[in-house]
């Protein structure tokens, strides 16, 4: 996978004019290519509007479809393999062995939430049946379950460039719940994000 430094907004790649910024190699202090575009206020507003527009559709996807989506993300993370580890190591200075473990944890979180979706226990569905002839007043039928509330923003962490970053647990849980996600990668490791 070639890094382009482009923003990914509402299913489109966007390259902003100007210098942008580059990651800095933790071991040498040297800049690492490519230059990454800096999002404008309008870019952020476009991303949020797209997430809001996607919410009524994504939140209603069957649990199985969301589970398949999470597994596809996990497969893509795994497929990056050493390429992802090497970039994360260059940008963060963290040891490759730790990053390999973190990469496994990241894809594992996606798969964990896919399993939870299939089980459906996360909904915590409760039904309190009506008692229409209860005195002094009838008891209504009450139903409770967890529902997605809307788009979620995830900010990448500096100390865990994978497991707590744009593809980590916050993103996995939001997507599993049915919430579209707007992510902002950490500027210390933009190529990893």
SVG drawing of the C-alpha trace seen along z (x, -y; Angstrom):
<svg xmlns="http://www.w3.org/2000/svg" viewBox="-58 -26 77 41">
<polyline fill="none" stroke="black" stroke-width="0.4" points="0.0,0.0 1.5,-3.3 1.0,-6.3 -0.1,-9.4 -0.6,-11.9 -4.2,-12.5 -7.2,-13.0 -10.0,-10.5 -13.3,-12.4 -16.7,-11.0 -15.3,-8.2 -13.1,-10.6 -9.3,-11.2 -8.5,-14.8 -5.1,-16.4 -4.6,-19.9 -2.3,-22.4 0.6,-23.6 3.5,-22.0 1.5,-19.9 3.5,-18.1 5.7,-15.0 6.3,-12.4 9.6,-12.5 11.7,-9.4 11.9,-8.8 15.4,-7.4 17.0,-10.0 14.9,-13.1 14.7,-13.0 11.5,-13.8 9.7,-10.8 7.8,-11.0 5.2,-11.6 3.9,-15.0 0.4,-14.8 -2.3,-17.2 -3.7,-19.3 -7.5,-19.3 -9.3,-22.6 -12.3,-23.6 -14.4,-22.9 -12.9,-19.4 -13.9,-18.6 -17.4,-20.0 -17.7,-17.8 -16.5,-14.7 -19.0,-15.3 -21.8,-16.0 -21.1,-12.8 -21.0,-10.8 -24.3,-12.4 -25.8,-11.4 -24.5,-7.9 -25.9,-7.4 -29.5,-6.5 -28.2,-4.0 -25.3,-2.5 -27.1,-2.3 -29.8,-0.1 -27.5,2.3 -28.1,5.9 -25.7,6.9 -24.2,9.6 -23.3,6.9 -21.6,4.8 -19.7,7.9 -18.5,8.7 -17.4,5.0 -15.3,5.3 -13.8,8.5 -12.8,7.0 -11.1,4.1 -9.2,6.7 -8.2,8.6 -6.9,5.4 -4.9,4.5 -3.4,8.1 -2.6,7.9 -0.5,4.8 1.8,7.0 5.4,5.9 4.7,2.8 2.5,1.4 4.9,2.5 7.9,0.9 6.2,-2.4 4.9,-2.5 8.4,-1.7 9.9,-4.5 7.4,-7.1 7.1,-6.1 10.4,-4.5 8.5,-1.7 10.1,1.8 8.8,3.9 7.9,6.8 5.6,4.6 4.1,3.1 3.4,6.6 1.6,7.4 -0.3,4.2 -1.2,4.9 -2.6,8.3 -4.5,6.6 -6.0,4.1 -7.3,6.6 -8.3,8.8 -10.5,6.0 -12.3,5.7 -12.9,9.5 -14.0,9.4 -16.7,6.8 -17.7,8.8 -18.4,11.8 -20.3,9.6 -22.4,8.3 -23.3,11.9 -24.2,12.8 -26.4,9.8 -25.9,9.7 -24.5,6.2 -28.1,5.0 -29.1,5.9 -32.6,6.2 -35.2,6.2 -38.9,6.7 -41.3,5.8 -44.6,7.1 -47.8,5.1 -50.4,5.9 -53.5,4.2 -55.8,5.1 -53.5,4.0 -55.1,1.6 -55.1,-1.2 -53.7,-1.8 -52.7,0.6 -49.0,1.3 -47.6,0.5 -45.4,2.8 -41.8,1.5 -38.9,2.4 -35.3,1.4 -32.3,2.0 -29.0,0.3 -29.1,-1.7 -26.6,-3.7 -26.7,-7.4 -24.9,-9.0 -21.5,-9.7 -18.4,-9.3 -15.1,-11.1 -11.9,-9.2 -8.6,-11.0 -5.5,-8.9 -3.3,-8.3 0.4,-9.1 1.5,-6.2 -0.4,-3.4 -0.2,-4.1 -2.4,-1.1 -4.6,0.3 -5.8,-3.1 -5.6,-4.9 -7.8,-5.4 -8.2,-1.6 -8.4,-0.7 -10.9,0.1 -12.8,-3.2 -13.4,-2.9 -14.2,0.8 -16.8,0.3 -18.4,-2.7 -18.7,-0.8 -20.0,2.3 -22.7,0.2 -23.8,-1.2 -22.1,-4.6 -20.2,-6.1 -16.7,-7.3 -14.7,-10.4 -11.1,-9.9 -8.2,-12.2 -4.8,-10.5 -2.1,-11.6 0.3,-14.0 3.4,-12.1 2.6,-9.0 0.4,-10.0 1.6,-7.1 0.7,-4.6 -2.8,-6.1"/>
</svg>
